[in-house]
């Protein structure tokens, strides 16, 4: 892993690589955190390349859930380019499995708690169903189960809907 980090550091000057528990890109600190215990593991190498993809693309914040998914897709595309420059190959099934976690998360957040229709995001943490006009708030976290709190209607009382995210 140290050899790959040295090569990546040359490709993305101004970004520091630091040891931590997880793989992540911090735009505020301009750091890529990696897990040293997983050194030599191809999944770890792919994760490192993915986070370097975020850094290379200058990813900062996202405005909507779909923006986050698009950033993830772009980071994986950049990771494939970086891998090719290092004579590596990232398994496409692994990439799609990772993206599926975001797709599943997005689907659960956008599903209407009243009628089950996939709905439209109206603000960073709100959705509205075009079918039944139900509106609901979602958590700002992308690392926990999607909680949806729907607003009351004239005939219904306020309900809290919890969806289990696997």
PyMOL commands that set and color helices and strands:
alter all, ss='L'
color gray80, all
select helices_A, chain A and resi 2-11+36-38+42-57+65-85+92-110
alter helices_A, ss='H'
color red, helices_A
select strands_A, chain A and resi 16-19+24-26+31-34+120-123+126-128+135-138+147-150+160-162
alter strands_A, ss='S'
color yellow, strands_A
deselect
rebuild
show_as cartoon
